[in-house]
Amino acid sequence: MKQFQFVITDPIGIHARPAGLLVKAAKALDSTVTVEKVGGKSTVATKLMAVMGLGVKGGDTVTVTVEGGDEEASLHAMEQFFRENL
């Protein structure tokens, strides 16, 4: 299991468009990706409505956990996705 924390820079947070992109990116990986709002709830990143239901806003910190498969490559891919899209 590998994880990283990320502060959301998108002022709107994780809304429909970036959530959809996140789900698509997570489904393409060989690992299970979990997103947790610090101090809040968590969900598997492949469930669109659950990701949107986290209520992540701009400035919030999330913890992303990657388990199974090629964890190192999946972690790198998720870090890059978050930097570019959120």
PDB file with SEQRES, HELIX, SHEET and CRYST1 records, atoms N, CA, C and O in Angstrom:
SEQRES   1 A   86  MET LYS GLN PHE GLN PHE VAL ILE THR ASP PRO ILE GLY          
SEQRES   2 A   86  ILE HIS ALA ARG PRO ALA GLY LEU LEU VAL LYS ALA ALA          
SEQRES   3 A   86  LYS ALA LEU ASP SER THR VAL THR VAL GLU LYS VAL GLY          
SEQRES   4 A   86  GLY LYS SER THR VAL ALA THR LYS LEU MET ALA VAL MET          
SEQRES   5 A   86  GLY LEU GLY VAL LYS GLY GLY ASP THR VAL THR VAL THR          
SEQRES   6 A   86  VAL GLU GLY GLY ASP GLU GLU ALA SER LEU HIS ALA MET          
SEQRES   7 A   86  GLU GLN PHE PHE ARG GLU ASN LEU                              
HELIX    1 AA1 ALA A   16  LYS A   27  1                                  12    
HELIX    2 AA2 LEU A   48  GLY A   53  1                                   6    
HELIX    3 AA3 GLU A   71  ASN A   85  1                                  15    
SHEET    1 AA1 4 LYS A   2  VAL A   7  0                                        
SHEET    2 AA1 4 THR A  61  GLU A  67 -1                                        
SHEET    3 AA1 4 THR A  32  LYS A  37 -1                                        
SHEET    4 AA1 4 SER A  42  VAL A  44 -1                                        
CRYST1    1.000    1.000    1.000  90.00  90.00  90.00 P 1           1          
ATOM      1  N   MET A   1       0.848  -1.182   0.000  1.00  0.00           N  
ATOM      2  CA  MET A   1       0.000   0.000   0.000  1.00  0.00           C  
ATOM      3  C   MET A   1       0.891   1.242   0.000  1.00  0.00           C  
ATOM      4  O   MET A   1       1.823   1.365   0.795  1.00  0.00           O  
ATOM      5  N   LYS A   2       0.578   2.148  -0.907  1.00  0.00           N  
ATOM      6  CA  LYS A   2       1.311   3.413  -0.987  1.00  0.00           C  
ATOM      7  C   LYS A   2       0.278   4.541  -0.981  1.00  0.00           C  
ATOM      8  O   LYS A   2      -0.848   4.366  -1.446  1.00  0.00           O  
ATOM      9  N   GLN A   3       0.672   5.688  -0.455  1.00  0.00           N  
ATOM     10  CA  GLN A   3      -0.273   6.809  -0.422  1.00  0.00           C  
ATOM     11  C   GLN A   3       0.456   8.145  -0.471  1.00  0.00           C  
ATOM     12  O   GLN A   3       1.652   8.248  -0.198  1.00  0.00           O  
ATOM     13  N   PHE A   4      -0.325   9.165  -0.833  1.00  0.00           N  
ATOM     14  CA  PHE A   4       0.179  10.530  -0.823  1.00  0.00           C  
ATOM     15  C   PHE A   4      -0.974  11.461  -0.475  1.00  0.00           C  
ATOM     16  O   PHE A   4      -2.144  11.114  -0.635  1.00  0.00           O  
ATOM     17  N   GLN A   5      -0.621  12.651   0.006  1.00  0.00           N  
ATOM     18  CA  GLN A   5      -1.638  13.663   0.285  1.00  0.00           C  
ATOM     19  C   GLN A   5      -1.531  14.750  -0.757  1.00  0.00           C  
ATOM     20  O   GLN A   5      -0.447  15.047  -1.259  1.00  0.00           O  
ATOM     21  N   PHE A   6      -2.681  15.347  -1.080  1.00  0.00           N  
ATOM     22  CA  PHE A   6      -2.722  16.384  -2.099  1.00  0.00           C  
ATOM     23  C   PHE A   6      -3.715  17.455  -1.680  1.00  0.00           C  
ATOM     24  O   PHE A   6      -4.823  17.147  -1.242  1.00  0.00           O  
ATOM     25  N   VAL A   7      -3.312  18.720  -1.814  1.00  0.00           N  
ATOM     26  CA  VAL A   7      -4.217  19.836  -1.541  1.00  0.00           C  
ATOM     27  C   VAL A   7      -4.859  20.231  -2.872  1.00  0.00           C  
ATOM     28  O   VAL A   7      -4.160  20.556  -3.832  1.00  0.00           O  
ATOM     29  N   ILE A   8      -6.177  20.200  -2.922  1.00  0.00           N  
ATOM     30  CA  ILE A   8      -6.918  20.489  -4.143  1.00  0.00           C  
ATOM     31  C   ILE A   8      -6.752  21.962  -4.498  1.00  0.00           C  
ATOM     32  O   ILE A   8      -7.061  22.836  -3.688  1.00  0.00           O  
ATOM     33  N   THR A   9      -6.262  22.241  -5.712  1.00  0.00           N  
ATOM     34  CA  THR A   9      -6.035  23.618  -6.139  1.00  0.00           C  
ATOM     35  C   THR A   9      -7.172  24.155  -6.996  1.00  0.00           C  
ATOM     36  O   THR A   9      -7.305  25.369  -7.147  1.00  0.00           O  
ATOM     37  N   ASP A  10      -7.997  23.270  -7.564  1.00  0.00           N  
ATOM     38  CA  ASP A  10      -9.167  23.713  -8.339  1.00  0.00           C  
ATOM     39  C   ASP A  10     -10.110  24.427  -7.375  1.00  0.00           C  
ATOM     40  O   ASP A  10     -10.532  23.822  -6.389  1.00  0.00           O  
ATOM     41  N   PRO A  11     -10.460  25.697  -7.623  1.00  0.00           N  
ATOM     42  CA  PRO A  11     -11.292  26.441  -6.670  1.00  0.00           C  
ATOM     43  C   PRO A  11     -12.682  25.821  -6.443  1.00  0.00           C  
ATOM     44  O   PRO A  11     -13.287  26.025  -5.390  1.00  0.00           O  
ATOM     45  N   ILE A  12     -13.177  25.076  -7.415  1.00  0.00           N  
ATOM     46  CA  ILE A  12     -14.494  24.442  -7.262  1.00  0.00           C  
ATOM     47  C   ILE A  12     -14.373  23.091  -6.562  1.00  0.00           C  
ATOM     48  O   ILE A  12     -15.351  22.596  -6.002  1.00  0.00           O  
ATOM     49  N   GLY A  13     -13.201  22.501  -6.587  1.00  0.00           N  
ATOM     50  CA  GLY A  13     -12.996  21.202  -5.949  1.00  0.00           C  
ATOM     51  C   GLY A  13     -13.219  20.064  -6.933  1.00  0.00           C  
ATOM     52  O   GLY A  13     -13.071  20.232  -8.144  1.00  0.00           O  
ATOM     53  N   ILE A  14     -13.579  18.902  -6.394  1.00  0.00           N  
ATOM     54  CA  ILE A  14     -13.828  17.738  -7.252  1.00  0.00           C  
ATOM     55  C   ILE A  14     -15.303  17.730  -7.613  1.00  0.00           C  
ATOM     56  O   ILE A  14     -16.128  17.155  -6.903  1.00  0.00           O  
ATOM     57  N   HIS A  15     -15.623  18.377  -8.727  1.00  0.00           N  
ATOM     58  CA  HIS A  15     -17.006  18.409  -9.224  1.00  0.00           C  
ATOM     59  C   HIS A  15     -17.132  17.405 -10.362  1.00  0.00           C  
ATOM     60  O   HIS A  15     -16.225  16.596 -10.554  1.00  0.00           O  
ATOM     61  N   ALA A  16     -18.219  17.427 -11.120  1.00  0.00           N  
ATOM     62  CA  ALA A  16     -18.547  16.386 -12.097  1.00  0.00           C  
ATOM     63  C   ALA A  16     -17.441  16.111 -13.115  1.00  0.00           C  
ATOM     64  O   ALA A  16     -17.075  14.953 -13.317  1.00  0.00           O  
ATOM     65  N   ARG A  17     -16.899  17.149 -13.760  1.00  0.00           N  
ATOM     66  CA  ARG A  17     -15.911  16.911 -14.810  1.00  0.00           C  
ATOM     67  C   ARG A  17     -14.635  16.257 -14.268  1.00  0.00           C  
ATOM     68  O   ARG A  17     -14.243  15.200 -14.763  1.00  0.00           O  
ATOM     69  N   PRO A  18     -13.977  16.854 -13.266  1.00  0.00           N  
ATOM     70  CA  PRO A  18     -12.758  16.201 -12.776  1.00  0.00           C  
ATOM     71  C   PRO A  18     -13.033  14.858 -12.096  1.00  0.00           C  
ATOM     72  O   PRO A  18     -12.184  13.968 -12.125  1.00  0.00           O  
ATOM     73  N   ALA A  19     -14.197  14.708 -11.492  1.00  0.00           N  
ATOM     74  CA  ALA A  19     -14.536  13.422 -10.875  1.00  0.00           C  
ATOM     75  C   ALA A  19     -14.642  12.346 -11.948  1.00  0.00           C  
ATOM     76  O   ALA A  19     -14.170  11.226 -11.753  1.00  0.00           O  
ATOM     77  N   GLY A  20     -15.255  12.679 -13.073  1.00  0.00           N  
ATOM     78  CA  GLY A  20     -15.358  11.735 -14.183  1.00  0.00           C  
ATOM     79  C   GLY A  20     -13.994  11.362 -14.727  1.00  0.00           C  
ATOM     80  O   GLY A  20     -13.743  10.197 -15.038  1.00  0.00           O  
ATOM     81  N   LEU A  21     -13.108  12.349 -14.845  1.00  0.00           N  
ATOM     82  CA  LEU A  21     -11.746  12.079 -15.308  1.00  0.00           C  
ATOM     83  C   LEU A  21     -10.983  11.204 -14.315  1.00  0.00           C  
ATOM     84  O   LEU A  21     -10.216  10.325 -14.709  1.00  0.00           O  
ATOM     85  N   LEU A  22     -11.201  11.453 -13.026  1.00  0.00           N  
ATOM     86  CA  LEU A  22     -10.545  10.658 -11.989  1.00  0.00           C  
ATOM     87  C   LEU A  22     -11.000   9.209 -12.059  1.00  0.00           C  
ATOM     88  O   LEU A  22     -10.177   8.296 -11.991  1.00  0.00           O  
ATOM     89  N   VAL A  23     -12.297   8.993 -12.194  1.00  0.00           N  
ATOM     90  CA  VAL A  23     -12.835   7.634 -12.285  1.00  0.00           C  
ATOM     91  C   VAL A  23     -12.239   6.915 -13.491  1.00  0.00           C  
ATOM     92  O   VAL A  23     -11.832   5.758 -13.391  1.00  0.00           O  
ATOM     93  N   LYS A  24     -12.190   7.593 -14.613  1.00  0.00           N  
ATOM     94  CA  LYS A  24     -11.632   6.995 -15.833  1.00  0.00           C  
ATOM     95  C   LYS A  24     -10.163   6.635 -15.641  1.00  0.00           C  
ATOM     96  O   LYS A  24      -9.731   5.553 -16.039  1.00  0.00           O  
ATOM     97  N   ALA A  25      -9.396   7.536 -15.034  1.00  0.00           N  
ATOM     98  CA  ALA A  25      -7.975   7.280 -14.796  1.00  0.00           C  
ATOM     99  C   ALA A  25      -7.776   6.124 -13.817  1.00  0.00           C  
ATOM    100  O   ALA A  25      -6.885   5.296 -14.009  1.00  0.00           O  
ATOM    101  N   ALA A  26      -8.595   6.063 -12.777  1.00  0.00           N  
ATOM    102  CA  ALA A  26      -8.472   5.004 -11.771  1.00  0.00           C  
ATOM    103  C   ALA A  26      -8.844   3.642 -12.353  1.00  0.00           C  
ATOM    104  O   ALA A  26      -8.221   2.635 -12.015  1.00  0.00           O  
ATOM    105  N   LYS A  27      -9.843   3.602 -13.216  1.00  0.00           N  
ATOM    106  CA  LYS A  27     -10.259   2.335 -13.830  1.00  0.00           C  
ATOM    107  C   LYS A  27      -9.194   1.784 -14.759  1.00  0.00           C  
ATOM    108  O   LYS A  27      -9.132   0.572 -14.970  1.00  0.00           O  
ATOM    109  N   ALA A  28      -8.353   2.647 -15.320  1.00  0.00           N  
ATOM    110  CA  ALA A  28      -7.309   2.214 -16.252  1.00  0.00           C  
ATOM    111  C   ALA A  28      -6.123   1.569 -15.530  1.00  0.00           C  
ATOM    112  O   ALA A  28      -5.266   0.964 -16.175  1.00  0.00           O  
ATOM    113  N   LEU A  29      -6.064   1.689 -14.217  1.00  0.00           N  
ATOM    114  CA  LEU A  29      -4.932   1.164 -13.457  1.00  0.00           C  
ATOM    115  C   LEU A  29      -5.182  -0.265 -12.994  1.00  0.00           C  
ATOM    116  O   LEU A  29      -6.322  -0.720 -12.898  1.00  0.00           O  
ATOM    117  N   ASP A  30      -4.087  -0.955 -12.712  1.00  0.00           N  
ATOM    118  CA  ASP A  30      -4.147  -2.330 -12.226  1.00  0.00           C  
ATOM    119  C   ASP A  30      -4.311  -2.369 -10.702  1.00  0.00           C  
ATOM    120  O   ASP A  30      -4.415  -3.450 -10.123  1.00  0.00           O  
ATOM    121  N   SER A  31      -4.334  -1.218 -10.059  1.00  0.00           N  
ATOM    122  CA  SER A  31      -4.412  -1.117  -8.598  1.00  0.00           C  
ATOM    123  C   SER A  31      -5.763  -0.563  -8.166  1.00  0.00           C  
ATOM    124  O   SER A  31      -6.494   0.019  -8.967  1.00  0.00           O  
ATOM    125  N   THR A  32      -6.081  -0.751  -6.901  1.00  0.00           N  
ATOM    126  CA  THR A  32      -7.271  -0.159  -6.310  1.00  0.00           C  
ATOM    127  C   THR A  32      -6.878   1.197  -5.733  1.00  0.00           C  
ATOM    128  O   THR A  32      -5.945   1.296  -4.935  1.00  0.00           O  
ATOM    129  N   VAL A  33      -7.600   2.243  -6.145  1.00  0.00           N  
ATOM    130  CA  VAL A  33      -7.300   3.598  -5.698  1.00  0.00           C  
ATOM    131  C   VAL A  33      -8.423   4.069  -4.783  1.00  0.00           C  
ATOM    132  O   VAL A  33      -9.598   3.989  -5.141  1.00  0.00           O  
ATOM    133  N   THR A  34      -8.060   4.557  -3.611  1.00  0.00           N  
ATOM    134  CA  THR A  34      -9.021   5.073  -2.648  1.00  0.00           C  
ATOM    135  C   THR A  34      -8.715   6.543  -2.389  1.00  0.00           C  
ATOM    136  O   THR A  34      -7.558   6.927  -2.221  1.00  0.00           O  
ATOM    137  N   VAL A  35      -9.773   7.367  -2.358  1.00  0.00           N  
ATOM    138  CA  VAL A  35      -9.624   8.792  -2.068  1.00  0.00           C  
ATOM    139  C   VAL A  35     -10.319   9.071  -0.745  1.00  0.00           C  
ATOM    140  O   VAL A  35     -11.478   8.701  -0.557  1.00  0.00           O  
ATOM    141  N   GLU A  36      -9.610   9.724   0.175  1.00  0.00           N  
ATOM    142  CA  GLU A  36     -10.168  10.056   1.485  1.00  0.00           C  
ATOM    143  C   GLU A  36     -10.023  11.542   1.730  1.00  0.00           C  
ATOM    144  O   GLU A  36      -8.927  12.092   1.624  1.00  0.00           O  
ATOM    145  N   LYS A  37     -11.122  12.191   2.057  1.00  0.00           N  
ATOM    146  CA  LYS A  37     -11.081  13.596   2.459  1.00  0.00           C  
ATOM    147  C   LYS A  37     -10.574  13.614   3.887  1.00  0.00           C  
ATOM    148  O   LYS A  37     -11.159  12.976   4.763  1.00  0.00           O  
ATOM    149  N   VAL A  38      -9.487  14.343   4.132  1.00  0.00           N  
ATOM    150  CA  VAL A  38      -8.894  14.363   5.460  1.00  0.00           C  
ATOM    151  C   VAL A  38      -9.931  14.855   6.466  1.00  0.00           C  
ATOM    152  O   VAL A  38     -10.525  15.921   6.305  1.00  0.00           O  
ATOM    153  N   GLY A  39     -10.131  14.050   7.505  1.00  0.00           N  
ATOM    154  CA  GLY A  39     -11.128  14.382   8.516  1.00  0.00           C  
ATOM    155  C   GLY A  39     -12.540  14.030   8.080  1.00  0.00           C  
ATOM    156  O   GLY A  39     -13.508  14.417   8.735  1.00  0.00           O  
ATOM    157  N   GLY A  40     -12.665  13.302   6.984  1.00  0.00           N  
ATOM    158  CA  GLY A  40     -13.988  12.958   6.467  1.00  0.00           C  
ATOM    159  C   GLY A  40     -14.070  11.518   6.024  1.00  0.00           C  
ATOM    160  O   GLY A  40     -13.425  10.634   6.586  1.00  0.00           O  
ATOM    161  N   LYS A  41     -14.884  11.299   4.995  1.00  0.00           N  
ATOM    162  CA  LYS A  41     -15.107   9.936   4.528  1.00  0.00           C  
ATOM    163  C   LYS A  41     -14.187   9.590   3.366  1.00  0.00           C  
ATOM    164  O   LYS A  41     -13.460  10.440   2.852  1.00  0.00           O  
ATOM    165  N   SER A  42     -14.235   8.316   2.962  1.00  0.00           N  
ATOM    166  CA  SER A  42     -13.407   7.862   1.859  1.00  0.00           C  
ATOM    167  C   SER A  42     -14.220   6.976   0.925  1.00  0.00           C  
ATOM    168  O   SER A  42     -15.280   6.470   1.292  1.00  0.00           O  
ATOM    169  N   THR A  43     -13.702   6.797  -0.293  1.00  0.00           N  
ATOM    170  CA  THR A  43     -14.363   5.948  -1.272  1.00  0.00           C  
ATOM    171  C   THR A  43     -13.353   5.427  -2.273  1.00  0.00           C  
ATOM    172  O   THR A  43     -12.259   5.970  -2.424  1.00  0.00           O  
ATOM    173  N   VAL A  44     -13.744   4.367  -2.952  1.00  0.00           N  
ATOM    174  CA  VAL A  44     -12.938   3.847  -4.055  1.00  0.00           C  
ATOM    175  C   VAL A  44     -13.085   4.831  -5.213  1.00  0.00           C  
ATOM    176  O   VAL A  44     -14.189   5.298  -5.494  1.00  0.00           O  
ATOM    177  N   ALA A  45     -11.987   5.143  -5.878  1.00  0.00           N  
ATOM    178  CA  ALA A  45     -11.971   6.189  -6.907  1.00  0.00           C  
ATOM    179  C   ALA A  45     -12.677   5.792  -8.204  1.00  0.00           C  
ATOM    180  O   ALA A  45     -12.766   6.609  -9.120  1.00  0.00           O  
ATOM    181  N   THR A  46     -13.180   4.561  -8.304  1.00  0.00           N  
ATOM    182  CA  THR A  46     -13.855   4.137  -9.529  1.00  0.00           C  
ATOM    183  C   THR A  46     -15.370   4.344  -9.470  1.00  0.00           C  
ATOM    184  O   THR A  46     -16.077   3.984 -10.411  1.00  0.00           O  
ATOM    185  N   LYS A  47     -15.868   4.912  -8.388  1.00  0.00           N  
ATOM    186  CA  LYS A  47     -17.312   5.133  -8.226  1.00  0.00           C  
ATOM    187  C   LYS A  47     -17.607   6.625  -8.311  1.00  0.00           C  
ATOM    188  O   LYS A  47     -17.364   7.371  -7.362  1.00  0.00           O  
ATOM    189  N   LEU A  48     -18.135   7.055  -9.460  1.00  0.00           N  
ATOM    190  CA  LEU A  48     -18.332   8.478  -9.743  1.00  0.00           C  
ATOM    191  C   LEU A  48     -19.166   9.192  -8.686  1.00  0.00           C  
ATOM    192  O   LEU A  48     -18.725  10.206  -8.144  1.00  0.00           O  
ATOM    193  N   MET A  49     -20.344   8.695  -8.385  1.00  0.00           N  
ATOM    194  CA  MET A  49     -21.227   9.384  -7.438  1.00  0.00           C  
ATOM    195  C   MET A  49     -20.620   9.423  -6.033  1.00  0.00           C  
ATOM    196  O   MET A  49     -20.810  10.394  -5.300  1.00  0.00           O  
ATOM    197  N   ALA A  50     -19.900   8.383  -5.663  1.00  0.00           N  
ATOM    198  CA  ALA A  50     -19.259   8.360  -4.348  1.00  0.00           C  
ATOM    199  C   ALA A  50     -18.128   9.388  -4.273  1.00  0.00           C  
ATOM    200  O   ALA A  50     -17.953  10.049  -3.249  1.00  0.00           O  
ATOM    201  N   VAL A  51     -17.356   9.522  -5.368  1.00  0.00           N  
ATOM    202  CA  VAL A  51     -16.278  10.518  -5.394  1.00  0.00           C  
ATOM    203  C   VAL A  51     -16.865  11.920  -5.271  1.00  0.00           C  
ATOM    204  O   VAL A  51     -16.369  12.742  -4.501  1.00  0.00           O  
ATOM    205  N   MET A  52     -17.926  12.189  -6.036  1.00  0.00           N  
ATOM    206  CA  MET A  52     -18.571  13.506  -5.952  1.00  0.00           C  
ATOM    207  C   MET A  52     -19.192  13.714  -4.572  1.00  0.00           C  
ATOM    208  O   MET A  52     -19.233  14.838  -4.072  1.00  0.00           O  
ATOM    209  N   GLY A  53     -19.674  12.638  -3.958  1.00  0.00           N  
ATOM    210  CA  GLY A  53     -20.301  12.707  -2.643  1.00  0.00           C  
ATOM    211  C   GLY A  53     -19.342  13.016  -1.509  1.00  0.00           C  
ATOM    212  O   GLY A  53     -19.780  13.318  -0.399  1.00  0.00           O  
ATOM    213  N   LEU A  54     -18.035  12.948  -1.766  1.00  0.00           N  
ATOM    214  CA  LEU A  54     -17.070  13.302  -0.722  1.00  0.00           C  
ATOM    215  C   LEU A  54     -17.141  14.782  -0.381  1.00  0.00           C  
ATOM    216  O   LEU A  54     -16.775  15.190   0.721  1.00  0.00           O  
ATOM    217  N   GLY A  55     -17.620  15.595  -1.341  1.00  0.00           N  
ATOM    218  CA  GLY A  55     -17.753  17.026  -1.094  1.00  0.00           C  
ATOM    219  C   GLY A  55     -16.420  17.746  -0.970  1.00  0.00           C  
ATOM    220  O   GLY A  55     -16.281  18.663  -0.161  1.00  0.00           O  
ATOM    221  N   VAL A  56     -15.445  17.339  -1.763  1.00  0.00           N  
ATOM    222  CA  VAL A  56     -14.115  17.952  -1.704  1.00  0.00           C  
ATOM    223  C   VAL A  56     -14.147  19.307  -2.401  1.00  0.00           C  
ATOM    224  O   VAL A  56     -14.538  19.408  -3.564  1.00  0.00           O  
ATOM    225  N   LYS A  57     -13.737  20.336  -1.686  1.00  0.00           N  
ATOM    226  CA  LYS A  57     -13.707  21.714  -2.204  1.00  0.00           C  
ATOM    227  C   LYS A  57     -12.265  22.169  -2.418  1.00  0.00           C  
ATOM    228  O   LYS A  57     -11.327  21.509  -1.973  1.00  0.00           O  
ATOM    229  N   GLY A  58     -12.099  23.282  -3.092  1.00  0.00           N  
ATOM    230  CA  GLY A  58     -10.775  23.857  -3.275  1.00  0.00           C  
ATOM    231  C   GLY A  58     -10.119  24.136  -1.937  1.00  0.00           C  
ATOM    232  O   GLY A  58     -10.761  24.683  -1.040  1.00  0.00           O  
ATOM    233  N   GLY A  59      -8.859  23.772  -1.784  1.00  0.00           N  
ATOM    234  CA  GLY A  59      -8.139  23.969  -0.534  1.00  0.00           C  
ATOM    235  C   GLY A  59      -8.204  22.784   0.408  1.00  0.00           C  
ATOM    236  O   GLY A  59      -7.429  22.713   1.362  1.00  0.00           O  
ATOM    237  N   ASP A  60      -9.127  21.837   0.157  1.00  0.00           N  
ATOM    238  CA  ASP A  60      -9.215  20.635   0.992  1.00  0.00           C  
ATOM    239  C   ASP A  60      -8.028  19.714   0.705  1.00  0.00           C  
ATOM    240  O   ASP A  60      -7.481  19.712  -0.398  1.00  0.00           O  
ATOM    241  N   THR A  61      -7.645  18.942   1.702  1.00  0.00           N  
ATOM    242  CA  THR A  61      -6.583  17.956   1.541  1.00  0.00           C  
ATOM    243  C   THR A  61      -7.205  16.575   1.430  1.00  0.00           C  
ATOM    244  O   THR A  61      -8.078  16.207   2.216  1.00  0.00           O  
ATOM    245  N   VAL A  62      -6.744  15.812   0.439  1.00  0.00           N  
ATOM    246  CA  VAL A  62      -7.195  14.429   0.283  1.00  0.00           C  
ATOM    247  C   VAL A  62      -5.997  13.502   0.406  1.00  0.00           C  
ATOM    248  O   VAL A  62      -4.870  13.872   0.077  1.00  0.00           O  
ATOM    249  N   THR A  63      -6.256  12.299   0.881  1.00  0.00           N  
ATOM    250  CA  THR A  63      -5.244  11.255   0.930  1.00  0.00           C  
ATOM    251  C   THR A  63      -5.616  10.218  -0.111  1.00  0.00           C  
ATOM    252  O   THR A  63      -6.727   9.689  -0.102  1.00  0.00           O  
ATOM    253  N   VAL A  64      -4.689   9.931  -1.007  1.00  0.00           N  
ATOM    254  CA  VAL A  64      -4.918   8.959  -2.069  1.00  0.00           C  
ATOM    255  C   VAL A  64      -4.100   7.718  -1.736  1.00  0.00           C  
ATOM    256  O   VAL A  64      -2.888   7.799  -1.533  1.00  0.00           O  
ATOM    257  N   THR A  65      -4.777   6.559  -1.680  1.00  0.00           N  
ATOM    258  CA  THR A  65      -4.129   5.297  -1.355  1.00  0.00           C  
ATOM    259  C   THR A  65      -4.202   4.369  -2.561  1.00  0.00           C  
ATOM    260  O   THR A  65      -5.252   4.240  -3.190  1.00  0.00           O  
ATOM    261  N   VAL A  66      -3.098   3.731  -2.877  1.00  0.00           N  
ATOM    262  CA  VAL A  66      -3.018   2.800  -4.004  1.00  0.00           C  
ATOM    263  C   VAL A  66      -2.607   1.437  -3.448  1.00  0.00           C  
ATOM    264  O   VAL A  66      -1.602   1.321  -2.747  1.00  0.00           O  
ATOM    265  N   GLU A  67      -3.403   0.396  -3.771  1.00  0.00           N  
ATOM    266  CA  GLU A  67      -3.115  -0.954  -3.278  1.00  0.00           C  
ATOM    267  C   GLU A  67      -3.193  -1.960  -4.406  1.00  0.00           C  
ATOM    268  O   GLU A  67      -4.040  -1.853  -5.294  1.00  0.00           O  
ATOM    269  N   GLY A  68      -2.295  -2.948  -4.365  1.00  0.00           N  
ATOM    270  CA  GLY A  68      -2.323  -4.042  -5.324  1.00  0.00           C  
ATOM    271  C   GLY A  68      -1.760  -3.666  -6.676  1.00  0.00           C  
ATOM    272  O   GLY A  68      -1.508  -2.494  -6.957  1.00  0.00           O  
ATOM    273  N   GLY A  69      -1.565  -4.679  -7.515  1.00  0.00           N  
ATOM    274  CA  GLY A  69      -1.047  -4.433  -8.853  1.00  0.00           C  
ATOM    275  C   GLY A  69       0.329  -3.790  -8.794  1.00  0.00           C  
ATOM    276  O   GLY A  69       1.112  -4.071  -7.886  1.00  0.00           O  
ATOM    277  N   ASP A  70       0.618  -2.945  -9.742  1.00  0.00           N  
ATOM    278  CA  ASP A  70       1.891  -2.231  -9.782  1.00  0.00           C  
ATOM    279  C   ASP A  70       1.719  -0.917  -9.018  1.00  0.00           C  
ATOM    280  O   ASP A  70       1.443   0.125  -9.613  1.00  0.00           O  
ATOM    281  N   GLU A  71       1.885  -0.978  -7.701  1.00  0.00           N  
ATOM    282  CA  GLU A  71       1.607   0.176  -6.842  1.00  0.00           C  
ATOM    283  C   GLU A  71       2.453   1.393  -7.192  1.00  0.00           C  
ATOM    284  O   GLU A  71       1.950   2.517  -7.201  1.00  0.00           O  
ATOM    285  N   GLU A  72       3.728   1.181  -7.478  1.00  0.00           N  
ATOM    286  CA  GLU A  72       4.625   2.310  -7.742  1.00  0.00           C  
ATOM    287  C   GLU A  72       4.195   3.077  -8.991  1.00  0.00           C  
ATOM    288  O   GLU A  72       4.106   4.305  -8.973  1.00  0.00           O  
ATOM    289  N   ALA A  73       3.928   2.346 -10.079  1.00  0.00           N  
ATOM    290  CA  ALA A  73       3.497   2.986 -11.328  1.00  0.00           C  
ATOM    291  C   ALA A  73       2.129   3.638 -11.164  1.00  0.00           C  
ATOM    292  O   ALA A  73       1.898   4.732 -11.678  1.00  0.00           O  
ATOM    293  N   SER A  74       1.223   2.975 -10.454  1.00  0.00           N  
ATOM    294  CA  SER A  74      -0.114   3.522 -10.237  1.00  0.00           C  
ATOM    295  C   SER A  74      -0.056   4.780  -9.375  1.00  0.00           C  
ATOM    296  O   SER A  74      -0.774   5.746  -9.633  1.00  0.00           O  
ATOM    297  N   LEU A  75       0.793   4.770  -8.359  1.00  0.00           N  
ATOM    298  CA  LEU A  75       0.954   5.946  -7.504  1.00  0.00           C  
ATOM    299  C   LEU A  75       1.479   7.125  -8.324  1.00  0.00           C  
ATOM    300  O   LEU A  75       0.980   8.243  -8.197  1.00  0.00           O  
ATOM    301  N   HIS A  76       2.472   6.877  -9.153  1.00  0.00           N  
ATOM    302  CA  HIS A  76       3.027   7.932 -10.002  1.00  0.00           C  
ATOM    303  C   HIS A  76       1.952   8.485 -10.938  1.00  0.00           C  
ATOM    304  O   HIS A  76       1.848   9.698 -11.119  1.00  0.00           O  
ATOM    305  N   ALA A  77       1.156   7.596 -11.529  1.00  0.00           N  
ATOM    306  CA  ALA A  77       0.093   8.022 -12.449  1.00  0.00           C  
ATOM    307  C   ALA A  77      -0.949   8.873 -11.722  1.00  0.00           C  
ATOM    308  O   ALA A  77      -1.413   9.874 -12.269  1.00  0.00           O  
ATOM    309  N   MET A  78      -1.322   8.491 -10.503  1.00  0.00           N  
ATOM    310  CA  MET A  78      -2.317   9.264  -9.748  1.00  0.00           C  
ATOM    311  C   MET A  78      -1.756  10.614  -9.316  1.00  0.00           C  
ATOM    312  O   MET A  78      -2.460  11.622  -9.372  1.00  0.00           O  
ATOM    313  N   GLU A  79      -0.499  10.644  -8.886  1.00  0.00           N  
ATOM    314  CA  GLU A  79       0.113  11.923  -8.508  1.00  0.00           C  
ATOM    315  C   GLU A  79       0.119  12.877  -9.694  1.00  0.00           C  
ATOM    316  O   GLU A  79      -0.206  14.055  -9.550  1.00  0.00           O  
ATOM    317  N   GLN A  80       0.485  12.372 -10.859  1.00  0.00           N  
ATOM    318  CA  GLN A  80       0.500  13.203 -12.060  1.00  0.00           C  
ATOM    319  C   GLN A  80      -0.908  13.666 -12.415  1.00  0.00           C  
ATOM    320  O   GLN A  80      -1.105  14.825 -12.780  1.00  0.00           O  
ATOM    321  N   PHE A  81      -1.892  12.768 -12.311  1.00  0.00           N  
ATOM    322  CA  PHE A  81      -3.277  13.142 -12.604  1.00  0.00           C  
ATOM    323  C   PHE A  81      -3.744  14.276 -11.691  1.00  0.00           C  
ATOM    324  O   PHE A  81      -4.327  15.254 -12.160  1.00  0.00           O  
ATOM    325  N   PHE A  82      -3.487  14.145 -10.391  1.00  0.00           N  
ATOM    326  CA  PHE A  82      -3.938  15.169  -9.440  1.00  0.00           C  
ATOM    327  C   PHE A  82      -3.252  16.508  -9.711  1.00  0.00           C  
ATOM    328  O   PHE A  82      -3.905  17.550  -9.650  1.00  0.00           O  
ATOM    329  N   ARG A  83      -1.948  16.504 -10.008  1.00  0.00           N  
ATOM    330  CA  ARG A  83      -1.245  17.751 -10.305  1.00  0.00           C  
ATOM    331  C   ARG A  83      -1.821  18.426 -11.550  1.00  0.00           C  
ATOM    332  O   ARG A  83      -1.965  19.648 -11.577  1.00  0.00           O  
ATOM    333  N   GLU A  84      -2.148  17.651 -12.571  1.00  0.00           N  
ATOM    334  CA  GLU A  84      -2.606  18.217 -13.832  1.00  0.00           C  
ATOM    335  C   GLU A  84      -4.088  18.609 -13.834  1.00  0.00           C  
ATOM    336  O   GLU A  84      -4.476  19.523 -14.561  1.00  0.00           O  
ATOM    337  N   ASN A  85      -4.919  17.934 -13.034  1.00  0.00           N  
ATOM    338  CA  ASN A  85      -6.370  18.120 -13.136  1.00  0.00           C  
ATOM    339  C   ASN A  85      -7.048  18.684 -11.891  1.00  0.00           C  
ATOM    340  O   ASN A  85      -8.168  19.185 -11.982  1.00  0.00           O  
ATOM    341  N   LEU A  86      -6.408  18.616 -10.752  1.00  0.00           N  
ATOM    342  CA  LEU A  86      -7.084  19.051  -9.533  1.00  0.00           C  
ATOM    343  C   LEU A  86      -6.231  20.034  -8.742  1.00  0.00           C  
ATOM    344  O   LEU A  86      -6.650  20.503  -7.684  1.00  0.00           O  
TER     345      LEU A  86                                                      
END                                                                             
